[in-house]
Amino acid sequence: MKILVVGGGGREHAIIWKLKQSPLVDKIYCAPGNAGISELAECVPIGVMEFNKLINFVKENDIDYTIIGMDDPLAGGIVDAFEIENLKVFGPRQNAAILESSKAFSKNLMKKYNIPTAAYETFNSYEEAKKYLEKQNMPIVLKADGLALGKGVLICKTMEEAQQGLKEMMQEHKFGSAGNTVVIEEFLEGPEVSVLSFCDGKTIIPMVSAQDHKRVYDNDEGLNTGGMGTFSPSKFYTKQMAEDCMKKIFQPTVDAMIKENRPFVGIIYFGLMYTKNGIKVIEYNARFGDPETQVILPRLKTDLLQIMLACTNGTLDKIDIEWYNNAAVCVMLASGGYPVSYDKGYEITGLEKISERENIIVFHSGTAKKDGKIVTSGGRVLGITGIGNTIDEAIQTAYEGVELVNFSKKHFRTDIGKKNYN
């Protein structure tokens, strides 16, 4: 089969890396891709939101199946656009991708179908939101309704911080139209666990668990990012918790979407928190997480393409998904100054040293080729994944990889995976 993957980050690199292992795959294209992806697939310079160009490319090159990695095109209706042209595509339609693209929709869905989540209120009016905020206890959480690159969530410790945050979202439009509607919700405490799942509209099969590190600096300090590292599995996600989640969260979410006439086909990512009052849903995403994918797919034994095709064809109940009984840790190397402002174009050295190591995989996030060299081209540059029998082993392996790769102003957290012991 000929495959097109839409996206150009570490997540798409990991998807392509896994697809390359499938005997069903003959050729992979990626739009737009990056320097690392170009070693596994043919990169084509088409943007993820250029639906017509992508559709024409698929037709002209007789591509059998397109896989959408990113949230923006899904929210924009790329799957619907492909289906109108009778093209086979992996991902949720626009009316199902709303599970991620509108926080207000997902919170209201959870309330309606008794799926456990934090108490909340939704506001379109700044004045009403401000009035409500003044009566609340701190800390409190503010969420921009729309997509904001994973950065539209503020945890406010003081009233002053909360009022400033609300003003930035609703009056100064810090997150553009994403902040026109704001969700104000109670602050929950406890370990966070990410569980991604395959879904064909009615059947849902969870993947192995992972834990993310959102803050830019060690000890969870500094600003939120798209994710500075992750590990799998999480010790908090026990067999009992998995059974509870299936009964109270995973299957009820899929059933709720059917009842709302929005059947979900693709990947549902559940951001969960283990609180003193049980497991709660913090957020949904409608696609693979980044960098969670970089630790989950290396642990997958089953052919990824077969699973994806079963989702698209509505036959997921016929598939057995197997996992390796191991652990993986991914440490993100970022550009100094990320997530605020940073320089690009620095040469990356040492990648060839890593290719000699069998338990280390490098997934490229923000890289490009320039004059025959690989250079930095984004805030998050590379994800270094270490594989081991235990989290401890995987941590050690990943950080050995981190030491081998260099570029100017390289920034990374030194405590990825330590949460497993807290």
Helices and strands as residue ranges (DSSP letters): E 2-7, H 10-19, E 27-32, G 37-39, E 42-43, H 51-60, E 65-68, H 71-75, H 78-84, E 89-90, H 94-101, H 103-112, E 120-123, H 126-134, E 140-144, E 153-156, H 159-170, G 176-179, E 182-186, E 192-200, E 204-212, E 215-217, G 218-220, E 221-224, E 229-232, H 239-245, I 246-250, H 251-259, E 265-275, E 278-285, H 293-296, G 297-299, H 304-313, G 316-318, E 327-335, H 351-354, E 360-364, E 367-370, E 373-376, E 380-388, H 391-404, E 410-411, G 418-421
